[in-house]
């Protein structure tokens, strides 16, 4: 997979996604740079190119979470981010086989 093509295709949508979840533009740009470093480092682990979009957004969400974890430990996550995490967990649980759910 061509990293430059991924940058051209996903940079702006990811920038918008991140900007909605962090407080300033400079931080959003830093997070995007970190996301693409991770993409570059792990692109060879993607087996199904049709799953590239969810994979990239998962890296992005996790990088945003890492950003907030590095802040003061007492910092509360923004409501949008908490809601995003809640939805992701709920979706993951609902995708489990019924026998695996508690």
Backbone bond lengths (Angstrom), bond angles and torsions (degrees), N, CA, C in turn:
res aa  C-N    CA-C-N  psi(-1)  N-CA   C-N-CA  omega(-1)  CA-C   N-CA-C  phi
1 X - - - 1.439 - - 1.523 109.61 -
2 X 1.279 116.31 139.52 1.453 122.59 -175.97 1.532 110.21 -88.53
3 X 1.332 116.81 116.25 1.464 122.07 -177.85 1.527 110.99 -63.88
4 X 1.320 116.66 -38.52 1.471 119.32 179.75 1.533 110.88 -62.50
5 X 1.315 116.55 -40.10 1.471 120.25 177.60 1.529 110.70 -64.21
6 X 1.335 116.10 -41.52 1.462 120.07 177.47 1.526 110.97 -62.61
7 X 1.332 116.73 -41.17 1.474 120.82 177.61 1.528 109.92 -59.55
8 X 1.308 116.15 -50.33 1.466 120.02 -178.31 1.528 111.69 -62.40
9 X 1.313 116.69 -36.59 1.460 120.97 -176.79 1.531 112.73 -79.00
10 X 1.330 117.73 -37.57 1.459 120.33 -169.78 1.524 115.90 -111.91
11 X 1.324 118.63 -10.75 1.461 119.84 -175.58 1.530 112.14 -56.74
12 X 1.310 118.00 -53.16 1.475 120.28 -177.08 1.532 113.10 -66.33
13 X 1.343 119.38 -46.52 1.476 117.86 177.26 1.538 112.72 -60.63
14 X 1.334 116.66 -38.99 1.462 119.42 178.79 1.525 111.28 -68.84
15 X 1.318 116.14 -37.04 1.465 120.57 177.83 1.527 110.10 -60.81
16 X 1.314 116.63 -43.89 1.466 120.94 177.69 1.531 110.35 -63.52
17 X 1.332 116.43 -44.47 1.462 122.59 179.42 1.531 110.72 -58.45
18 X 1.327 116.42 -46.73 1.465 121.03 -177.85 1.529 110.82 -71.01
19 X 1.323 117.07 -42.34 1.467 121.30 -178.34 1.525 111.55 -59.61
20 X 1.311 117.51 -31.67 1.461 121.03 177.75 1.527 112.09 -71.12
21 X 1.329 117.04 -12.75 1.458 120.41 -173.45 1.526 115.02 -117.14
22 X 1.319 117.08 -8.08 1.465 120.29 177.44 1.522 109.43 -124.68
23 X 1.318 115.45 166.12 1.459 120.30 -169.08 1.530 115.62 -80.74
24 X 1.310 118.60 -24.60 1.471 117.55 -176.76 1.530 112.18 -144.17
25 X 1.317 113.89 160.97 1.467 122.20 -175.53 1.528 112.28 -64.70
26 X 1.324 117.37 -40.57 1.474 120.74 -178.61 1.531 110.49 -62.85
27 X 1.316 116.62 -42.26 1.468 120.76 177.46 1.523 110.54 -63.44
28 X 1.324 116.19 -41.71 1.470 120.33 178.44 1.523 110.41 -59.91
29 X 1.320 117.06 -44.54 1.476 120.63 178.78 1.524 111.27 -62.82
30 X 1.333 116.88 -40.70 1.470 120.35 177.63 1.528 110.92 -61.76
31 X 1.313 115.92 -42.30 1.467 120.25 179.68 1.522 110.52 -64.91
32 X 1.335 117.18 -42.90 1.472 120.74 178.12 1.530 110.67 -60.20
33 X 1.332 116.72 -42.99 1.467 119.97 178.22 1.530 110.52 -60.50
34 X 1.331 115.72 -44.15 1.466 119.77 179.07 1.530 111.49 -63.44
35 X 1.320 116.39 -39.42 1.469 121.02 177.90 1.526 109.97 -59.43
36 X 1.326 117.42 -46.51 1.460 119.43 -177.66 1.527 112.39 -71.73
37 X 1.310 117.26 -26.19 1.475 119.41 172.19 1.532 108.97 -64.80
38 X 1.341 116.30 -44.12 1.469 120.69 178.93 1.526 111.00 -65.63
39 X 1.328 116.88 -40.61 1.464 120.30 177.72 1.526 109.95 -59.71
40 X 1.322 115.78 -47.67 1.466 120.77 -179.63 1.530 111.09 -60.09
41 X 1.325 116.09 -40.95 1.469 120.02 -177.16 1.523 112.81 -70.36
42 X 1.342 116.92 -27.83 1.466 119.33 -171.59 1.533 114.50 -121.73
43 X 1.307 117.88 10.75 1.468 120.82 -176.46 1.524 111.60 -60.50
44 X 1.326 116.64 -29.48 1.470 119.87 -179.00 1.532 112.93 -71.25
45 X 1.342 117.60 -8.18 1.465 120.10 178.26 1.527 112.33 -87.71
46 X 1.334 116.95 -9.73 1.469 120.78 -179.36 1.522 108.05 -79.21
47 X 1.316 115.24 117.46 1.467 120.01 -177.99 1.525 111.75 -93.41
48 X 1.312 117.13 -30.73 1.458 122.19 -176.68 1.530 108.81 -118.51
49 X 1.320 116.84 109.60 1.463 120.61 -177.02 1.526 112.88 -62.54
50 X 1.320 117.68 -21.48 1.464 120.08 177.64 1.523 111.42 -70.54
51 X 1.328 117.05 -17.57 1.469 121.66 179.87 1.526 112.02 -95.54
52 X 1.328 117.67 8.21 1.464 120.73 -175.93 1.531 112.24 -63.74
53 X 1.320 118.01 -41.09 1.470 120.81 -177.99 1.533 111.64 -62.69
54 X 1.341 119.83 -52.06 1.470 118.01 177.40 1.530 112.59 -61.59
55 X 1.312 116.81 -34.93 1.460 121.43 179.17 1.530 110.36 -62.83
56 X 1.330 116.66 -45.27 1.465 121.16 179.63 1.529 110.89 -64.28
57 X 1.325 116.96 -42.74 1.466 119.17 179.68 1.528 111.81 -69.19
58 X 1.308 117.62 -30.41 1.469 120.32 176.06 1.531 109.50 -66.53
59 X 1.320 117.09 -44.18 1.462 121.00 176.10 1.523 109.64 -59.60
60 X 1.315 116.96 -43.23 1.463 121.33 -178.89 1.524 111.21 -63.82
61 X 1.321 117.30 -47.69 1.475 120.67 178.56 1.529 110.37 -59.16
62 X 1.318 116.50 -44.89 1.466 120.05 -179.46 1.524 112.03 -65.11
63 X 1.313 116.97 -35.38 1.468 120.95 178.46 1.525 110.49 -68.86
64 X 1.324 117.67 -37.78 1.467 121.07 175.53 1.534 109.56 -63.71
65 X 1.318 116.29 -44.84 1.467 120.22 178.01 1.527 110.51 -60.13
66 X 1.326 117.12 -43.75 1.472 121.17 177.35 1.528 110.79 -58.95
67 X 1.324 116.69 -40.58 1.470 121.03 178.23 1.526 110.09 -57.78
68 X 1.323 117.31 -47.92 1.464 120.23 -179.20 1.522 112.08 -69.48
69 X 1.303 117.75 -31.12 1.474 120.20 177.03 1.525 111.12 -66.09
70 X 1.318 116.85 -31.69 1.467 120.89 -179.26 1.526 111.96 -76.08
71 X 1.318 117.17 -14.25 1.459 121.37 176.78 1.525 108.45 -72.45
72 X 1.309 116.23 -178.21 1.462 120.04 177.85 1.530 109.79 -52.42
73 X 1.323 117.44 136.32 1.463 119.63 -179.66 1.526 114.14 -56.75
74 X 1.318 117.18 -26.35 1.461 119.47 -178.22 1.525 112.82 -85.88
75 X 1.330 117.23 -2.47 1.459 120.55 -179.15 1.528 109.96 -67.99
76 X 1.311 115.03 128.08 1.462 121.07 177.83 1.525 108.67 -83.05
77 X 1.319 116.45 137.68 1.461 120.23 176.99 1.527 109.32 -65.09
78 X 1.325 116.81 142.65 1.467 119.36 176.26 1.532 110.48 -60.75
79 X 1.328 115.67 150.09 1.458 120.87 -178.11 1.522 112.29 -54.92
80 X 1.331 117.83 -40.61 1.473 120.61 -179.78 1.520 110.84 -60.74
81 X 1.328 116.16 -42.86 1.458 119.84 -178.48 1.533 110.76 -70.52
82 X 1.325 117.01 -40.80 1.461 119.81 176.77 1.525 110.55 -60.53
83 X 1.330 116.27 -42.01 1.469 120.65 178.84 1.534 110.28 -63.71
84 X 1.327 116.65 -41.81 1.461 121.30 178.84 1.528 110.70 -61.11
85 X 1.323 116.90 -44.53 1.462 120.96 179.39 1.523 110.29 -64.16
86 X 1.325 116.57 -44.48 1.462 121.34 178.62 1.531 110.65 -57.85
87 X 1.344 116.76 -47.29 1.471 120.35 179.92 1.519 111.18 -61.78
88 X 1.340 116.51 -40.72 1.463 120.50 -179.16 1.531 110.56 -64.25
89 X 1.318 116.65 -43.22 1.464 120.51 178.93 1.527 110.31 -64.79
90 X 1.320 116.34 -46.00 1.461 120.39 -179.90 1.531 110.81 -60.63
91 X 1.326 117.18 -44.40 1.465 121.42 178.17 1.523 110.43 -60.35
92 X 1.324 116.28 -43.39 1.469 120.10 179.63 1.524 111.24 -62.39
93 X 1.320 116.09 -42.48 1.464 120.10 179.16 1.526 110.53 -64.11
94 X 1.318 116.54 -44.10 1.466 120.12 -178.50 1.518 112.23 -67.29
95 X 1.335 117.30 -23.31 1.465 120.40 178.37 1.534 112.31 -83.29
96 X 1.328 116.99 -9.18 1.468 119.68 176.73 1.524 110.01 -72.47
97 X 1.314 116.73 150.42 1.462 118.52 172.44 1.526 109.18 -61.53
98 X 1.313 116.63 147.49 1.475 121.44 -176.96 1.528 111.96 -52.34
99 X 1.315 117.10 -39.21 1.464 120.73 -177.76 1.522 112.12 -66.53
100 X 1.333 117.67 -21.54 1.462 121.54 -177.96 1.520 113.09 -89.16
101 X 1.318 117.46 -13.73 1.468 120.88 -179.48 1.522 109.86 -81.07
102 X 1.296 115.52 144.48 1.474 119.83 177.95 1.496 110.13 -98.82
